[in-house]
Each structure stands twice: as structure tokens, then as C-alpha cells.
Amino acid sequence: MDGDLTPLLALDALTLRARLASGALDAVALTRACLAQIAEHDGALRAFARHDPAHALAQAEALDRRRRAGLPIGPLHGLPVAVKDVIDTAGMETANGTALDAGRMPARDAFVVARLKAAGAVILGKTVTAELAFRHPGETRNPAAPGRTPGGSSSGSAAAVAAGMVPLALGTQTAGSVLRPASYCGVTGFKPSFGAIPRTGVLAQAPSLDTMGVFARSTAEAALIAEALFGHDPEDPATAPAPGPRLLEGALSQPPLAPVFACIGAPLIAGADPEMRAAISELATALGDQAFDVDLPDEFSAGIAARERINLAEMAKCYHRYEQRGGAILSLQMREALAAGAAMPARDYLAALDWPQVLNAGLEKLFERCDALLLPAAPGPAPEGLNSTGSASFNAIWTLCGLPAISLPLLETPEGLPLGVQLVGRRGEDARLLRSARWLETFVLSGETA
């Protein structure tokens, strides 16, 4: 395919997949289009930590040969995917956002990368992460507003999708590292239920919280890639031997009744900017009887603090090796966090581990009245400046509880800055959450909120 390949990048991943499967589009042509977009824009945005055009094209060429030979192709055949640089890729450097791991070449692929390859995806490159996937930001700029943070820690993956450099990307979340950058950059970010996607071969920060996530431009596209990653891995004790859900089919299905949303108020909403409050209020008004307001008990504020204790304590254990190898290279922010985790009393850490069960018991009654919780995906638009990744205050509690959550790019400020709408579902009901999310996506984009 010759000529301008840019129009390909405007197509959604489902359309691209259909064209690739039929032979109407070659994987090489699509990969070249993505590489051209990276060459044009990534010098300013710095979403990619590294990518190898020759290696990406070699993968695409092999996939095209496979299709032309009439051999079976996978559900992601020919689709380029970017991978956060805390996820191991065999033969491709995985530096975890720190100079201490510069030049690190994993011997094997992470579970999710192996799944992507088995599904026929092209691994386009590794995206920038905050230092060790925590809070010290990387170099990535926000495509929606270059002077504002792209969020973190999955900053590069969110920015790469937002800038049209790749249709799909992988991230990770321990507090809000998928949902927050998705909100700030104006893309869809999906964090499945805890344990739904194996984390083998992924940097462990806090194993009680660490969760895989995906970025795309819409709910259906997020469902497409996430479905290929769900599964059981005996090397990850958080996973269970159970059949994976039909996420894409669920997302595309019509709910038997229009979903009902519980609009979350206190204590979380107290941290929202006026612009976000106004936008969420307008959405709730447009939903009418399909939305109701609810305040959460004060225990949820305590739960946020409990998640922080778990994060710090487990990170102090997991990252002790970095302190031993060269603690002075770590950022001051990281060193202070590791010191706080190391000083955590065992009593406080063990008590914090009880909180998910307590909070989920209360949420169970709420889920009997609604299909999903609705609240901001971030306090407001991306904050100005590049010295912070922003606040995870609207995401962290759901990560603690292990619930599936999605950020949808449905709202914006009067100046046009993205505002993400977050939906949260019952644990294990990821397909139902995606169905409700796509319904809401269609509702808003159809103009019914006007």
C-alpha cells in the first residue's frame, strides 16, 4: 500500500482487525503508518522509551506471510501494541524507568507479551513509565496539553494511544496508574478485576495491589485487547483456573435494560475540581432516573489510607534490591517512600490487608441497586507542569478492593481539556462493566446529554 498512510490511524482497532483479517490491509502497511506517526510526533511527546522499526516490520512481515499462506490467524492479527517499560520483552530492553536497570534484557516474555504475540499482535515498542512505576514522572508530555502532566505511571502508553501512534497499549496500576493518565490524555483506560490478567514477568511493586491494564480509544477496543490477556498462570497466585469471559461480546451486546449508575458523592467527590463537579453533575442530570446519588461511609477515607500503607510496605520489600544496588540513583521521592515503607509497623500493614474485605462487603449492597458506580476518573483536568503525575484519589480505593474500573473520555472542560468518567463494577463482572461503559459511551456521544 503506497501513499499517505495517516488515514489508517483514524480507524478503530475493530475495523483495522477486520481489514487485516480479510487481506484488505497488510500488517506491514499499518505498522509503517504507526512508525511514521512516532517519527513525526514522539520527539516532542516522548511516549516511547525505545522502539525498533526494523524489528516491528519484521514481525508484521511474518504475520502477512502467515495470512497469505492460509494459516490460522489470531484475534489481534497485525494490530500494533505498545508495552509499558515495566513489562518484560525477551530480547528487548526493559529498564523499569530507572537507570539501575538500563540495558536489562529479559530472557523471556512476560505472560501478557506472550499472549499478545500468540494473538498475532505486533509489539511496536516500550513506553515510558514513571520511575519503577511509582510517582516520580518520566519524560512523556501530554498530547492534549503538552504543558500539563500526562499522568502516571503508565504515562507513555496513554500518550501513545492519544497521539495516534498506536491503537492499543498495555499499562499497570497499583493506585491509579491506568485510569488517571487515561483521563488526563483523553483515551479509554481499563483496569480489570484483580487477578484477571497474570502479572508474571511484570515489575512487582505491591503484589497485593498490582493489576494489569489496557489503553484504547473506546470501550470495545479495550475489550478486544483485554480479552486476549485474561487467563490463569500458575506462576501468579492471584489468578484462578477459570475460563476467560467474552469481554468483546459483552461490550458489544445490548443490555436487557438500560443500566443504572450510582453517582458517588462524599467523601471522594470533595476532592474534585469545580470543572469536574459541574461536568459530572450535568451527566447525572442527563441520565435522569438511570442515575442516583449516594455517599460512601467514612470508612472509605480510612480505606484510602490503608491502601497507601500496603503500597509502601510491600514496595519497601520489593524494591529493597534497588536500594542495595544504588539507592543514591533513586529519586528523593522514591527514597522517602521506601523509608516510610521500611518503617511501617507490621501491625499496621497486616491490619490494612483486612480493609478490602470490609469495604467490599459494604459495596455489595450498593451493587444490588446499580450496574456500575459513576464518578470522576481524576480530580479534574491534567494539572499544569511536569513535576507530578497527579492525584490517584479517585482510583486508589477501587484498586484496593480489586474491582474492575474504566475511564471513558466523555467530558471536557470549557477550554477543551479531557475529563474522564470512571465506571466501577462488581469484582469478577468485567464484561458487565464493559457493556455498561459502552452503553454510556453511546449515550453521551449520541448527544443525548445536550
C-alpha positions, 0 to 999 in steps of 0.5 A, a space after each residue: 500500500 503506497 501513499 499517505 498512510 495517516 488515514 489508517 490511524 483514524 480507524 478503530 482497532 475493530 475495523 483495522 482487525 477486520 481489514 487485516 483479517 480479510 487481506 484488505 490491509 497488510 500488517 506491514 502497511 499499518 505498522 509503517 503508518 504507526 512508525 511514521 506517526 512516532 517519527 513525526 510526533 514522539 520527539 516532542 511527546 516522548 511516549 516511547 522509551 525505545 522502539 525498533 522499526 526494523 524489528 516491528 516490520 519484521 514481525 508484521 512481515 511474518 504475520 502477512 506471510 502467515 495470512 497469505 499462506 492460509 494459516 490460522 490467524 489470531 484475534 489481534 492479527 497485525 494490530 500494533 501494541 505498545 508495552 509499558 517499560 515495566 513489562 518484560 520483552 525477551 530480547 528487548 530492553 526493559 529498564 523499569 524507568 530507572 537507570 539501575 536497570 538500563 540495558 536489562 534484557 529479559 530472557 523471556 516474555 512476560 505472560 501478557 507479551 506472550 499472549 499478545 504475540 500468540 494473538 498475532 499482535 505486533 509489539 511496536 515498542 516500550 513506553 515510558 513509565 514513571 520511575 519503577 512505576 511509582 510517582 516520580 514522572 518520566 519524560 512523556 508530555 501530554 498530547 492534549 496539553 503538552 504543558 500539563 502532566 500526562 499522568 502516571 505511571 503508565 504515562 507513555 502508553 496513554 500518550 501513545 494511544 492519544 497521539 495516534 501512534 498506536 491503537 492499543 497499549 498495555 499499562 499497570 496500576 497499583 493506585 491509579 496508574 491506568 485510569 488517571 493518565 487515561 483521563 488526563 490524555 483523553 483515551 479509554 483506560 481499563 483496569 480489570 478485576 484483580 487477578 484477571 490478567 497474570 502479572 508474571 514477568 511484570 515489575 512487582 511493586 505491591 503484589 497485593 495491589 498490582 493489576 494489569 491494564 489496557 489503553 484504547 480509544 473506546 470501550 470495545 477496543 479495550 475489550 478486544 485487547 483485554 480479552 486476549 490477556 485474561 487467563 490463569 498462570 500458575 506462576 501468579 497466585 492471584 489468578 484462578 483456573 477459570 475460563 476467560 469471559 467474552 469481554 468483546 461480546 459483552 461490550 458489544 451486546 445490548 443490555 436487557 435494560 438500560 443500566 443504572 449508575 450510582 453517582 458517588 458523592 462524599 467523601 471522594 467527590 470533595 476532592 474534585 475540581 469545580 470543572 469536574 463537579 459541574 461536568 459530572 453533575 450535568 451527566 447525572 442530570 442527563 441520565 435522569 432516573 438511570 442515575 442516583 446519588 449516594 455517599 460512601 461511609 467514612 470508612 472509605 477515607 480510612 480505606 484510602 489510607 490503608 491502601 497507601 500503607 500496603 503500597 509502601 510496605 510491600 514496595 519497601 520489600 520489593 524494591 529493597 534490591 534497588 536500594 542495595 544496588 544504588 539507592 543514591 540513583 533513586 529519586 528523593 521521592 522514591 527514597 522517602 517512600 521506601 523509608 516510610 515503607 521500611 518503617 511501617 509497623 507490621 501491625 499496621 500493614 497486616 491490619 490494612 490487608 483486612 480493609 478490602 474485605 470490609 469495604 467490599 462487603 459494604 459495596 455489595 449492597 450498593 451493587 444490588 441497586 446499580 450496574 456500575 458506580 459513576 464518578 470522576 476518573 481524576 480530580 479534574 483536568 491534567 494539572 499544569 507542569 511536569 513535576 507530578 503525575 497527579 492525584 490517584 484519589 479517585 482510583 486508589 480505593 477501587 484498586 484496593 478492593 480489586 474491582 474492575 474500573 474504566 475511564 471513558 473520555 466523555 467530558 471536557 472542560 470549557 477550554 477543551 481539556 479531557 475529563 474522564 468518567 470512571 465506571 466501577 463494577 462488581 469484582 469478577 463482572 468485567 464484561 458487565 462493566 464493559 457493556 455498561 461503559 459502552 452503553 454510556 459511551 453511546 449515550 453521551 456521544 449520541 448527544 443525548 446529554 445536550 
